[in-house]
Amino acid sequence: MSSSTIESVESTILARVIAADALPLPSVVASELLKWGFPEPDKQRMTELAAKARRGTLTAEEQVEAEGYERVSSFLGLVKSKARRSLQNASGPVADGSPSP
């Protein structure tokens, strides 16, 4: 099974676990989840890995690391989507001011 297939399966499972269409999160929980994000050193590392990937110079270890960042980013995206939808359902459109993962 390829890495992209595994990621797709993981994303599908996580989407069901998080259940974007299920009961909304309490507002205080949703607000806190929207604060989650990568610390600056991780953002810098992702930028470095992306540049190396574009040049085609990633090592096998770096490829695994980049894939890990992609999976965590996808997870954060699912969690934040659930949080935004929960807040939107509670009070109308949400502008959390935070960048997407």
C-alpha positions in Angstrom: 0.0 0.0 0.0 1.5 3.4 -1.0 2.0 6.2 1.4 -0.6 8.4 -0.3 -3.1 5.5 0.0 -2.4 5.2 3.7 -2.8 9.0 4.2 -6.1 8.8 2.4 -7.3 6.0 4.5 -6.2 7.8 7.7 -7.9 11.0 6.6 -11.2 9.2 5.9 -11.1 7.4 9.3 -10.3 10.6 11.1 -13.1 12.4 9.4 -15.5 9.8 10.7 -14.0 9.9 14.2 -14.2 13.7 14.4 -17.7 13.5 12.8 -17.9 16.9 11.3 -21.7 16.6 11.0 -22.3 15.3 14.5 -23.2 17.4 17.5 -21.2 20.6 17.7 -18.4 21.1 20.2 -19.0 23.4 23.2 -17.9 27.0 22.2 -15.1 27.1 24.8 -13.6 23.9 23.4 -14.0 25.0 19.8 -12.3 28.3 20.5 -9.4 26.6 22.2 -9.0 24.1 19.3 -8.7 27.0 16.8 -5.6 28.1 18.7 -3.8 24.9 17.9 -1.0 25.2 15.3 2.6 24.5 14.5 5.2 26.3 16.5 7.6 28.5 14.5 10.5 26.0 14.4 8.2 23.4 12.9 6.9 26.0 10.3 10.6 26.7 9.4 11.3 23.0 9.1 8.3 22.4 6.9 9.5 25.3 4.6 12.9 23.7 4.4 11.5 20.3 3.6 9.2 21.7 1.0 12.1 23.5 -0.7 14.1 20.3 -0.7 11.1 18.4 -2.1 10.8 20.9 -5.0 14.5 20.4 -5.8 14.1 16.7 -5.5 16.8 16.4 -2.8 14.9 15.0 0.1 16.5 12.0 1.9 14.4 9.0 2.8 14.3 10.2 6.4 13.2 13.7 5.3 10.5 12.2 3.1 9.1 10.4 6.2 9.3 13.6 8.2 7.5 15.6 5.5 4.8 13.0 5.3 4.4 13.2 9.1 3.9 16.9 8.9 1.3 16.4 6.1 -0.6 14.0 8.2 -0.6 16.2 11.3 -1.6 19.2 9.1 -4.5 17.2 7.7 -5.6 16.3 11.2 -5.4 19.9 12.4 -7.5 20.9 9.3 -10.2 18.4 10.3 -10.2 19.5 13.9 -10.3 23.2 13.1 -13.0 22.7 10.5 -15.1 21.0 13.2 -14.4 23.8 15.6 -15.3 26.5 13.1 -18.5 24.8 12.2 -19.4 24.4 15.8 -18.9 28.1 16.5 -20.7 29.0 13.3 -23.7 26.9 14.3 -23.7 28.6 17.7 -23.4 32.2 16.6 -23.1 32.7 12.9 -20.0 33.0 10.7 -16.6 32.6 12.4 -13.5 34.6 11.6 -10.9 33.2 13.9 -8.0 35.1 12.4 -5.8 32.0 12.4 -4.3 30.7 9.3 -5.3 27.3 8.0 -3.0 24.5 9.1 
